[in-house]
Amino acid sequence: MSVLKRLARSERVRSAAGSLLAGYLRLVWRTGRFRLDPPNIYDYADANLPVIFAMWHGQHFLSPFVRRPEYRAAVLISRSADGEMNAIAAEKLGIRTIRGSGDHKGQFARKGGVSAYFEMVDALADGETVALTADVPKIARRAGLGIVMLAKQSGRPILPIAVATERRIDLKSWDKASVNLPFSRGAAVAGPPIWVPADADAAAMEGYRQEVEAALNAATERAYAIAEGRVEPALWPAEVIATLEARKAAAEAARSRGGADEATPQDAANG
């Protein structure tokens, strides 16, 4: 085994790396000039807690700072070596971690995916907000059905979010990751919450999956545009709010009629 591999497996090295990452992210956030879009996003977040924070992989590094300090929150992080460092950083930033893989081409029964899924369901039922990357691993900007299944079973809305900075290093990685740099203008953008009814069938689930994907792409594009000074933050139009309230009421009515299905993560693969 090479020296680098032995170092990577060292608990002390991983702990130090996680602490350094948390400290660096704090520096980026505290020295940045971040704007919220919409400016009153916390009014909607507070009214719908707990929520499911949806992010794109590689664009998620500053997401811990989007939540308010009073929000109880947990984040899904893989059991990989990189995930271990990210988990340490998340916990240093005050966010509980749930360890396990997400949706991988519809297959959840891998690397603790099933147990992690039900831990997220339980966390939401207990009033804890859950954050996770929505994309299928190794396929950039392609939302999986896992997050839609989680919303359906838990009855909690998906909140698409994106955080971007003007000063950054864009990597040539599979997830198009960006390393945010300190002393930069930035933006934290949220799209309208997406409610998934408890009675959504396979066709409807695919429709919601596409909606999550489109919403995350739109939030990401807007976050970069605001960070770079090309557009200004704005309130959601009245028609968007009306649609949001109607969909929330319809989802809650569907749940009260029959309750959530006794679904399993594998159902998303079959749908």
Secondary structure, DSSP 8 states (H G I E B T S, - for coil): --HHHHHHT-HHHHHHHHHHHHHHHHHHHHHSEEEEESTTHHHHHHHH-S-EEEE-TTS-TTGGGTS-TT--EEEEE-SSHHHHHHHHHHHHTT-EEEES---BTTB-SSTTHHHHHHHHHHHHHTT-EEEEE-B-TTSTT-B-SHHHHHHHHH---EEEEEEEESSEEE--STT--EEE-SS-EEEEEE---B---TT--HHHHHHHHHHHHHHHHHHHHHHHHHHTTSS------HHHHHHHHHHHHHHHHHHHHH------HHHHHH-
